[in-house]
Amino acid sequence: MDLRIRVEERTILKRIDWNLVLFIFALNIVGLFNLYSATHGPHSQDIQGLFLNQIIWLGAGWSLFFIFTFVDYSIVSRVAYILYFLNLGAVLFVMFFGAVALGAQRWIDLGFMRYQPSETMKLAMIMVFAKTMAHKRTDQGGMGIRDLLWPVILMGIPFVLIVKQPDLGTALLIAAISGSVILFMKVKRWILAVVVISGLVAAPIAWNYALRDYQKARIQNFISPTNDPRGSGYNSIQSKIAVGSGRFFGKGFRKGTQSQLEFLPERHTDFIYSVLSEEFGLVGSSLVLALFCWLFLIMVRIATTSRDKFGAVLTVGVLSYIFWHMFINVGMVIGLLPIVGVPLPLLSYGGSSMLTTMTGLGLVSSVAYRRYIF
């Protein structure tokens, strides 16, 4: 009996994709070292407690990761719409009763943390898209208008609500993640052409009638941040100084002047990659990007070996979630994209972001765990 139990335990452990676990853990460790430096400068007494908070969020995140690993991901299909509408309700709640910070109303104050419903909305979108898309047939040249109508409605409702918070960055992320899943499922080419042309036509209209003044300023400062170096262009300029001053090997751990002397704004959240680049240079920042790339390759392998289409679409959705966050955050801090409030997954400080990311990765781990169970 004891031998049988030990064999079963070894089988359970063997089914876990340890490569996935290893690369997530490696990014967590880099994130903790980086966050410690960002929050323990000579003038950072007011944010030093964030490092201990992040360890707590990380512990909770890994608990969720393993819980979802051992729970069959097919359960998500049964509750996807319930979770979607619960998150939609939370986003609506925020519009009327949410906590306001930095001019935006995006959070629900729970006392021990500020919960941002738009973060979990992304994961709920991935779940409901996986449930909806898993039953679509793509053997006739891709999905048509009728196939796309319901998914576009599911994406469009939270998109509009989140834009009104205002949080254009998160709304665009929801659109990017949804679009990535749709492209994975294949779409008729003429529809893609219509979408591209419509986007080009809508751009000047959105500039004149939809974007707020501060959003226009972000785009203008992206093009020429020196127009207002002490105002709206400050963040971009300081971030690029931090990244460039790191050079090849960096200035060393806790020796970055931009972060330690507090020239770099939001250095523990949106600009955490700037801290990394300044202290560890091109070598360190490239290594982190390499870790992300290996993580993506592992997730692609898991998607292609999934036992069903639902698991494959779910994995692609989580991959898109992490990829677009990483792409926009890194592009933002090095000056290739406008400044938006997008955290770097697994590295930036934040409870909502960490728990959502680890839950999504736990679902991917669940797909990997059941690849060979028939």
FITORMAR-303675 format. One line per 8 residues: their letters; for each residue z, x, y of C-alpha. Coordinates in Angstrom, 2 decimals, padded with zeros to 5 digits. Last residue first. Layout:
<zators>
A = Z:X:Y  ... .
</zators>
This chain:
<zators>
FIYRRYAV = -021.71:-007.26:010.41  -019.44:-004.66:011.99  -021.42:-001.56:012.92  -021.63:-002.00:016.67  -018.21:-003.65:016.90  -016.24:-000.86:018.59  -019.15:-000.10:020.92  -019.19:-003.67:022.25 .
SSVLGLGT = -015.40:-003.56:022.66  -015.72:-000.24:024.52  -018.15:-001.92:026.92  -015.58:-004.70:027.42  -012.93:-002.06:028.10  -015.27:-000.45:030.62  -015.36:-003.75:032.51  -011.57:-004.03:032.38 .
MTTLMSSG = -011.27:-000.43:033.58  -013.54:-001.13:036.55  -011.77:-004.36:037.51  -008.31:-002.78:037.24  -009.34:000.24:039.32  -011.13:-001.76:042.03  -008.35:-004.32:042.45  -005.64:-001.63:042.52 .
GYSLLPLP = -007.27:000.74:044.99  -007.57:004.48:045.58  -011.02:005.94:045.03  -011.75:008.01:041.91  -012.39:005.67:038.95  -015.23:003.91:040.81  -016.11:005.29:044.28  -015.18:002.59:046.80 .
VGVIPLLG = -017.71:000.63:048.92  -016.85:-000.23:052.53  -020.23:000.41:054.12  -021.55:003.37:056.13  -025.36:003.46:056.16  -027.13:005.47:053.43  -028.32:009.09:053.10  -025.50:010.51:055.25 .
IVMGVNIF = -023.55:012.45:052.63  -020.67:009.93:052.61  -022.91:006.86:052.34  -025.20:008.16:049.60  -022.11:009.02:047.52  -020.63:005.55:048.00  -023.94:003.72:047.51  -024.85:005.55:044.29 .
MHWFIYSL = -021.34:005.41:042.82  -020.92:001.69:043.48  -024.45:001.03:042.25  -023.88:002.98:039.03  -020.47:001.46:038.21  -021.64:-002.16:038.47  -025.00:-001.38:036.87  -023.24:000.11:033.82 .
VGVTLVAG = -021.00:-002.98:033.68  -024.08:-005.23:033.68  -025.92:-003.08:031.14  -022.91:-003.36:028.82  -022.79:-007.17:029.14  -026.56:-007.37:028.57  -026.28:-005.34:025.35  -023.24:-007.27:024.10 .
FKDRSTTA = -025.00:-010.60:024.68  -028.16:-009.31:023.00  -026.39:-008.68:019.71  -025.01:-005.90:017.45  -025.20:-003.37:020.27  -027.03:-000.13:019.47  -029.17:-000.05:022.64  -026.26:-001.08:024.84 .
IRVMILFL = -023.92:001.57:023.38  -026.55:004.26:023.88  -027.05:003.17:027.50  -023.25:003.29:027.97  -023.11:006.87:026.67  -025.95:007.83:029.00  -024.11:006.25:031.94  -020.93:008.23:031.15 .
WCFLALVL = -023.00:011.41:030.95  -024.41:010.65:034.40  -020.93:009.96:035.80  -019.67:013.28:034.46  -022.71:015.03:035.98  -021.94:013.44:039.36  -018.41:014.83:039.09  -019.78:018.28:038.23 .
SSGVLGFE = -022.11:018.09:041.24  -019.12:017.48:043.54  -017.26:020.47:042.07  -020.16:022.91:042.24  -021.39:021.75:045.66  -018.00:022.39:047.18  -014.59:021.99:045.60  -012.41:021.29:048.66 .
ESLVSYIF = -015.00:019.86:051.04  -016.99:018.01:048.38  -013.90:016.41:046.84  -012.57:015.27:050.21  -015.99:013.80:051.06  -015.99:012.02:047.69  -012.74:010.25:048.68  -014.48:008.80:051.74 .
DTHREPLF = -014.26:005.08:050.92  -010.68:005.20:049.59  -008.23:008.11:050.06  -010.11:009.69:052.98  -010.20:006.44:054.97  -011.08:008.53:058.05  -011.74:012.31:057.96  -010.24:014.11:060.95 .
ELQSQTGK = -006.87:013.81:059.26  -005.82:017.48:059.43  -005.70:017.70:055.63  -008.99:015.82:055.21  -011.23:017.68:057.65  -009.39:020.97:057.11  -009.90:021.08:053.35  -007.30:023.41:051.90 .
RFGKGFFR = -005.54:021.00:049.54  -007.41:022.47:046.53  -009.90:025.13:047.62  -012.36:025.63:050.46  -015.42:024.69:048.42  -017.50:026.63:045.87  -021.02:026.15:047.29  -020.56:024.90:050.86 .
GSGVAIKS = -017.41:022.85:051.47  -018.21:022.75:055.20  -021.22:020.54:054.52  -019.29:017.74:052.83  -016.50:017.72:055.42  -018.93:017.87:058.36  -020.97:015.08:056.79  -017.87:012.90:056.53 .
QISNYGSG = -016.81:013.64:060.10  -020.24:012.65:061.47  -020.46:009.45:059.42  -016.99:008.29:060.38  -017.44:009.03:064.09  -020.76:007.20:064.61  -019.14:003.89:065.63  -016.94:005.53:068.26 .
RPDNTPSI = -016.39:009.17:069.11  -019.88:010.37:068.16  -021.72:007.34:069.63  -025.42:008.26:069.75  -024.66:011.25:067.48  -024.85:008.98:064.43  -028.67:008.66:064.71  -030.33:006.79:061.82 .
FNQIRAKQ = -027.06:005.94:060.08  -025.62:005.20:063.49  -028.30:002.56:064.06  -027.57:001.04:060.66  -023.84:000.94:061.31  -024.40:-000.44:064.81  -026.46:-003.31:063.39  -023.52:-004.19:061.16 .
YDRLAYNW = -021.15:-003.99:064.15  -023.40:-006.37:066.12  -023.60:-008.96:063.37  -026.64:-009.26:061.11  -028.23:-012.67:060.52  -030.49:-013.53:063.49  -032.37:-010.51:064.78  -031.91:-008.04:061.94 .
AIPAAVLG = -032.18:-010.77:059.29  -035.55:-011.86:060.73  -036.74:-008.24:060.83  -035.84:-007.78:057.13  -037.09:-011.18:055.87  -040.78:-010.21:055.81  -040.12:-006.98:053.90  -037.79:-008.78:051.49 .
SIVVVALI = -040.33:-011.56:050.91  -042.98:-008.94:050.06  -040.65:-007.27:047.53  -039.58:-010.60:045.98  -043.20:-011.82:045.73  -044.27:-008.60:043.97  -041.36:-008.89:041.53  -042.39:-012.47:040.77 .
WRKVKMFL = -045.98:-011.35:040.16  -044.73:-008.86:037.61  -043.05:-011.41:035.35  -039.43:-010.45:034.85  -037.81:-008.32:032.15  -034.26:-008.66:030.73  -033.31:-005.26:032.19  -034.83:-006.36:035.49 .
IVSGSIAA = -032.53:-009.40:035.52  -029.49:-007.23:034.80  -030.42:-004.88:037.64  -030.97:-007.79:040.03  -027.50:-009.16:039.29  -025.93:-005.75:039.98  -027.95:-005.32:043.18  -027.18:-008.86:044.43 .
ILLATGLD = -023.46:-008.42:043.76  -023.63:-005.04:045.51  -025.35:-006.66:048.49  -022.45:-009.11:048.79  -019.95:-006.24:048.53  -021.63:-004.38:051.40  -022.09:-007.52:053.53  -018.38:-008.22:053.64 .
PQKVILVF = -017.69:-010.71:056.43  -015.88:-012.88:055.05  -019.16:-014.84:055.58  -021.23:-012.41:053.50  -018.77:-013.05:050.65  -019.47:-016.79:050.66  -023.25:-016.32:050.78  -023.30:-013.87:047.86 .
PIGMLIVP = -020.77:-015.96:045.90  -023.24:-018.90:045.92  -026.46:-016.86:045.52  -025.62:-015.15:042.24  -025.09:-018.33:040.21  -028.03:-019.95:042.03  -030.26:-016.97:041.17  -029.15:-017.17:037.51 .
WLLDRIGM = -030.05:-020.91:037.45  -033.56:-020.50:038.90  -034.56:-017.37:036.99  -035.79:-018.98:033.77  -037.74:-021.66:035.68  -039.34:-019.05:037.92  -040.55:-016.93:035.00  -038.91:-014.45:032.67 .
GGQDTRKH = -040.94:-011.65:031.11  -044.33:-011.12:029.54  -043.97:-013.81:026.89  -041.48:-011.95:024.67  -038.63:-012.30:027.19  -036.79:-015.24:025.67  -033.55:-016.11:027.43  -030.44:-016.85:025.35 .
AMTKAFVM = -028.54:-013.68:026.19  -029.41:-014.16:029.85  -026.94:-016.97:030.52  -023.96:-015.45:028.70  -024.67:-011.97:030.08  -025.13:-013.42:033.57  -021.78:-015.23:033.28  -020.01:-012.03:032.27 .
IMALKMTE = -021.70:-009.84:034.90  -020.92:-012.38:037.62  -017.26:-012.47:036.54  -017.21:-008.67:036.87  -018.59:-008.84:040.40  -016.21:-011.67:041.29  -013.35:-009.37:040.28  -014.10:-007.23:043.34 .
SPQYRMFG = -014.81:-010.21:045.65  -011.38:-011.59:044.78  -009.58:-008.70:046.55  -005.92:-008.72:045.51  -003.47:-007.06:047.87  -000.54:-005.69:045.91  003.20:-006.12:045.25  003.44:-009.08:047.63 .
LDIWRQAG = 000.46:-011.03:046.29  -001.48:-010.88:049.58  -004.94:-012.33:048.94  -007.64:-010.14:050.45  -011.05:-010.31:052.11  -010.64:-011.49:055.71  -012.27:-008.72:057.73  -011.44:-007.19:061.12 .
LAVAGFFM = -009.82:-004.06:059.70  -007.37:-006.19:057.74  -006.94:-009.97:057.47  -005.04:-011.62:054.62  -006.76:-014.62:053.07  -005.93:-018.27:053.77  -009.20:-019.95:054.74  -012.03:-017.66:053.55 .
VFLVAGLN = -009.72:-016.10:050.94  -009.34:-019.44:049.17  -013.13:-019.71:048.81  -013.24:-016.29:047.14  -010.38:-017.36:044.85  -012.26:-020.55:043.92  -015.35:-018.51:043.07  -013.15:-016.29:040.93 .
LFYLIYAV = -011.89:-019.32:039.01  -015.48:-020.62:038.81  -016.74:-017.41:037.20  -013.74:-017.04:034.90  -014.31:-020.56:033.50  -018.05:-019.89:033.24  -017.50:-016.75:031.18  -014.80:-018.25:028.91 .
RSVISYDV = -016.82:-018.74:025.72  -019.06:-015.71:026.22  -016.02:-013.53:026.88  -014.75:-014.40:023.40  -017.82:-012.57:022.04  -016.15:-009.36:023.30  -013.91:-009.29:020.22  -010.48:-008.12:021.39 .
FTFIFFLS = -009.63:-004.55:020.28  -011.44:-002.86:023.15  -010.27:-005.51:025.62  -006.63:-004.59:025.01  -007.55:-000.90:025.04  -009.11:-001.04:028.50  -006.48:-003.43:029.86  -003.75:-000.92:028.99 .
WGAGLWII = -005.90:001.84:030.49  -006.09:-000.10:033.76  -002.33:-000.75:033.86  -001.70:002.96:033.49  -004.30:003.69:036.19  -002.77:001.12:038.52  000.63:002.78:038.04  -000.85:006.24:038.62 .
QNLFLGQI = -002.56:004.84:041.75  000.76:003.59:043.09  002.22:007.07:042.67  -000.64:008.49:044.76  -000.35:005.70:047.33  003.21:006.75:048.11  001.89:009.71:050.09  000.26:007.34:052.60 .
DQSHPGHT = 002.67:007.39:055.56  003.70:011.01:054.99  000.12:012.19:055.50  000.51:014.58:058.45  000.92:017.86:056.55  -001.58:016.68:053.88  -000.41:014.94:050.74  -002.61:011.84:050.51 .
ASYLNFLG = -006.08:013.40:050.22  -004.84:016.25:048.02  -003.14:013.86:045.60  -006.25:011.65:045.64  -008.43:014.56:044.54  -006.13:015.53:041.70  -005.89:011.87:040.63  -009.64:011.30:040.82 .
VINLAFIF = -010.45:014.41:038.80  -008.03:013.20:036.14  -009.54:009.71:036.13  -013.07:011.14:035.87  -012.03:013.12:032.79  -010.35:010.02:031.30  -013.55:007.98:031.65  -015.52:010.84:030.09 .
LVLNWDIR = -013.15:011.14:027.12  -012.84:007.40:026.44  -016.63:006.98:026.25  -016.89:009.97:023.94  -014.05:008.48:021.88  -016.12:005.42:020.98  -013.45:003.59:019.01  -014.57:002.80:015.44 .
KLITREEV = -012.84:005.90:014.07  -009.46:004.73:015.34  -009.74:001.44:013.44  -010.97:003.20:010.29  -008.11:005.71:010.45  -005.64:002.83:010.75  -007.25:001.05:007.78  -007.00:004.20:005.67 .
RIRLDM = -003.33:004.63:006.66  -002.60:001.01:005.71  -004.32:001.44:002.32  -002.34:004.60:001.62  000.92:002.82:002.45  000.00:000.00:000.00 .
</zators>
